[in-house]
Amino acid sequence: MLILCRVLGGKVLDRYGRERILPPSLTICIISMVVLGFSKTIPMFVLVAVVWGIGYAFMMPLLLAYTVDRAGSSLGPAMGTFTAVSDLGLSLGPPIMGTIIHFTSYSIMFLCLAFMGFLSLNYFLFFVKKKDEPLMMPEHMLQYVSKRQQKPEAARNELTKKEDENDH
């Protein structure tokens, strides 16, 4: 599932944009961790793994693309930093979560991971996401905004026409 979604991920990111894909991807991972925290059966574990894999498969290439976009002329150091931070998370995560398991339970550990995802989602929404770009803008609105910059009156008439069609 991970490989299939990563192959499709590039096309989805190009079509819908990074800022519209990251929140749902991260939300899928958060929900998966919450469900995993309360799962009791093997089929449920497998189902959660598949769903989490879908969210993660879209999220990681997207984060890498963000790094490349924001690197400017410092692509090498940016990629090195991205890799170092990823490696840091991969190396510190298991001992930290192992300590949480030791003092609590697996359920609490998965809920802690969901909470970390929640913090990450809020960080993205309030500090990273461009303030002028909405998360979920319908296609006809994107066309309206684009045309409005060129011909304001024509764009307004076309938007009104589209809304009338959607009402019927």
SULBELHU-V652989 format. One record per residue. N is the residue number from 0. RES is the residue in one small letter. PHI is phi in whole degrees, 0 to 359 (NA if undefined). BURIAL is 1 if it has 24 or more other C-alpha atoms within 12 Angstrom, else 0. Layout:
N_RES_PHI_BURIAL ; N_RES_PHI_BURIAL
This chain:
0_m_NA_0 ; 1_l_301_0 ; 2_i_294_0 ; 3_l_300_0 ; 4_c_292_1 ; 5_r_291_0 ; 6_v_295_0 ; 7_l_283_0 ; 8_g_302_1 ; 9_g_299_1 ; 10_k_292_0 ; 11_v_295_0 ; 12_l_297_1 ; 13_d_294_0 ; 14_r_283_0 ; 15_y_256_0 ; 16_g_90_1 ; 17_r_296_1 ; 18_e_288_1 ; 19_r_264_1 ; 20_i_262_1 ; 21_l_298_1 ; 22_p_302_1 ; 23_p_295_1 ; 24_s_297_1 ; 25_l_292_1 ; 26_t_296_1 ; 27_i_300_1 ; 28_c_295_1 ; 29_i_297_1 ; 30_i_299_1 ; 31_s_300_1 ; 32_m_293_1 ; 33_v_296_1 ; 34_v_297_1 ; 35_l_298_1 ; 36_g_297_1 ; 37_f_248_0 ; 38_s_287_0 ; 39_k_233_0 ; 40_t_239_0 ; 41_i_298_0 ; 42_p_302_0 ; 43_m_291_0 ; 44_f_300_0 ; 45_v_294_0 ; 46_l_300_0 ; 47_v_297_1 ; 48_a_298_1 ; 49_v_294_1 ; 50_v_295_1 ; 51_w_299_1 ; 52_g_301_1 ; 53_i_295_1 ; 54_g_298_1 ; 55_y_292_1 ; 56_a_298_1 ; 57_f_278_1 ; 58_m_288_1 ; 59_m_295_1 ; 60_p_298_1 ; 61_l_295_1 ; 62_l_295_1 ; 63_l_295_1 ; 64_a_296_1 ; 65_y_302_1 ; 66_t_299_1 ; 67_v_297_0 ; 68_d_298_0 ; 69_r_272_0 ; 70_a_287_0 ; 71_g_64_0 ; 72_s_276_0 ; 73_s_258_0 ; 74_l_297_0 ; 75_g_301_0 ; 76_p_299_0 ; 77_a_295_0 ; 78_m_294_0 ; 79_g_297_0 ; 80_t_294_0 ; 81_f_301_1 ; 82_t_296_0 ; 83_a_297_0 ; 84_v_293_0 ; 85_s_299_0 ; 86_d_296_0 ; 87_l_298_0 ; 88_g_297_0 ; 89_l_291_0 ; 90_s_269_0 ; 91_l_271_0 ; 92_g_303_0 ; 93_p_300_0 ; 94_p_295_0 ; 95_i_294_0 ; 96_m_292_1 ; 97_g_298_0 ; 98_t_294_0 ; 99_i_298_0 ; 100_i_299_0 ; 101_h_302_0 ; 102_f_267_0 ; 103_t_231_0 ; 104_s_201_0 ; 105_y_297_1 ; 106_s_302_0 ; 107_i_296_1 ; 108_m_300_1 ; 109_f_295_1 ; 110_l_292_1 ; 111_c_296_1 ; 112_l_295_1 ; 113_a_297_1 ; 114_f_296_0 ; 115_m_298_1 ; 116_g_297_1 ; 117_f_298_1 ; 118_l_298_0 ; 119_s_297_1 ; 120_l_299_1 ; 121_n_293_0 ; 122_y_300_0 ; 123_f_298_1 ; 124_l_295_0 ; 125_f_257_0 ; 126_f_235_0 ; 127_v_258_0 ; 128_k_302_0 ; 129_k_298_0 ; 130_k_293_0 ; 131_d_268_0 ; 132_e_246_0 ; 133_p_292_0 ; 134_l_289_0 ; 135_m_236_0 ; 136_m_258_0 ; 137_p_301_0 ; 138_e_304_0 ; 139_h_293_0 ; 140_m_287_0 ; 141_l_299_0 ; 142_q_295_0 ; 143_y_298_1 ; 144_v_298_1 ; 145_s_297_0 ; 146_k_289_0 ; 147_r_298_0 ; 148_q_292_0 ; 149_q_269_0 ; 150_k_222_0 ; 151_p_303_0 ; 152_e_292_0 ; 153_a_296_0 ; 154_a_295_0 ; 155_r_298_0 ; 156_n_297_0 ; 157_e_293_0 ; 158_l_296_1 ; 159_t_299_0 ; 160_k_297_0 ; 161_k_297_0 ; 162_e_295_0 ; 163_d_296_0 ; 164_e_295_0 ; 165_n_290_0 ; 166_d_288_0 ; 167_h_265_0
